Structure formats: C-alpha cells, structure tokens
Amino acid sequence: MSLWKSYRALSPTTRFGVGIGVLFWGTAGLYFSDSAADRMGMTPTEADRQSLDKMMPKIHVVDPQEK
C-alpha cells in the first residue's frame, strides 16, 4: 500500500491532526533553526557572505523604448 493510500485511509480528524502536526513541525523548524545554528557555530563568515554576493544574479532593468 502506498503512503498516499495509507494517508487517505485515515479518518478525517486524524488527517487533520497529521496536517496540523506537519505545519507545527515546519514552523518550529523555521523558528529555531537560526538559534540552533548559532549554538553550533554555523554562522556565516564575511568571506561566505562575499562569495554569496558574487553568485547572486544581477538584475538590469531595460527601458523598452530604448532599443
């Protein structure tokens, strides 16, 4: 039985609870990830930030009148 079929076989209230649990897990991960990275010493250095700025695409606006 596939995971989707197993999920669909659950009662609606159980599926609702699973959905709320997944949303809570994702929200908690977003909320605590920065503080956990700080505690583990995984903060980016200035060199990391500069290399990221080099990789960022540059956007140039071109006026359609000037061809």
BATI-509955 format. One record per residue (C-alpha): x, y, z. Coordinates in pm, 1 decimal. Layout:
<rs>
c1,c2,c3
X,Y,Z;
...
</rs>
This chain:
<rs>
c1,c2,c3
0.0,0.0,0.0;
139.8,338.7,-93.0;
188.2,618.9,153.3;
-86.7,823.2,-13.2;
-336.4,535.9,15.6;
-243.0,485.2,379.8;
-295.1,855.6,444.6;
-631.2,854.8,265.1;
-741.9,554.8,473.3;
-712.8,759.3,794.4;
-1020.2,925.4,938.3;
-1069.0,1295.1,855.9;
-992.1,1404.5,1210.8;
-669.9,1203.9,1211.4;
-569.3,1353.3,874.8;
-641.0,1697.7,1018.2;
-419.1,1619.6,1317.1;
-139.7,1495.9,1090.7;
-166.4,1814.1,882.8;
-152.3,2037.1,1189.5;
145.3,1837.3,1318.0;
334.7,1884.8,990.5;
259.1,2258.1,992.5;
374.8,2286.3,1354.2;
694.1,2090.5,1280.1;
776.8,2319.6,986.4;
703.8,2635.6,1183.7;
915.6,2518.5,1476.8;
1199.6,2435.1,1238.7;
1190.3,2781.5,1085.2;
1171.1,2945.8,1426.7;
1452.2,2751.4,1596.4;
1692.2,2695.5,1305.4;
1878.0,3027.5,1343.4;
1934.4,2989.3,1716.1;
2042.9,2626.5,1672.3;
2290.7,2726.7,1400.3;
2433.2,2996.1,1628.6;
2484.4,2744.3,1910.5;
2662.1,2500.6,1679.0;
2890.1,2769.2,1538.4;
2745.3,2754.7,1190.2;
2713.3,3129.8,1138.0;
2839.6,3253.9,800.2;
3166.7,3444.0,786.0;
3222.6,3765.2,594.5;
3400.2,3564.8,321.5;
3090.3,3342.9,290.2;
2871.2,3648.8,250.3;
3100.2,3797.7,-14.5;
3106.8,3474.7,-216.0;
2728.0,3457.7,-194.2;
2702.4,3815.8,-321.2;
2919.5,3718.4,-619.6;
2686.4,3429.4,-705.8;
2367.9,3637.8,-679.0;
2220.5,3721.6,-1018.6;
2222.4,4088.2,-1108.7;
1903.0,4239.3,-1243.8;
1934.1,4511.3,-1505.5;
1619.0,4699.8,-1597.7;
1597.7,4781.7,-1967.0;
1361.6,5050.5,-2085.5;
1153.9,4907.7,-2372.4;
1167.8,5245.5,-2551.6;
1548.3,5230.6,-2583.6;
1624.8,4955.2,-2833.3;
</rs>
